[in-house]
Amino acid sequence: MSYQEEDNNAGKILLAALAGAGAGIIAGMLLAPDKGSATRESWKGAATKYSGQLGEQATKLGSDLEAKFKEYSGKLEDMGLTGAGASLKLKGSWDEIKGKLKQQYAQLTDEDLTYVDGKGDELVGKLQDKLGKGKAEVTKMLNDM
């Protein structure tokens, strides 16, 4: 097949696709039960309604998955299948742990050691950067303090 034949076939395919799309648009306009503006408003309302529901379901599913993940990772750690330090489980008061960390690692600042419940990953990430250690190593170190 020559280049001209391929180009001609591509043109025919494009023309057929455009003709099909045009026919579909015309049929849609002729068979629509309402005026175009009413149909658009109806679609807009349905899209808004379903996007809100979908967002709520995605948020709920995400929080359910996170809770299950934490539960299973804790069980694996308790069974000894994952190394100690796979999840953050602080013992004692944060002020005591913070003081020990400052004694051991002089380069850590108060900002580095800011801990808020539920934000343990952020703390571990900061300490990883400052200390040049892996996540499991930092988590184990904090859990052992």
Secondary structure, 3 states (H helix, E strand, C coil): CCHHHHHHHHHHHHHHHHHHHHHHHHHHHHHCCCCHHHHHHHHHHHHHHHHHHHHHHHHHHHHHHHHHHHHHHHHHHHCCCCCCCCCCCCCCCHHHHHHHHHHHCCCCCCCCCCCCCCCHHHHHHHHHHHHCCCHHHHHHHHHHC
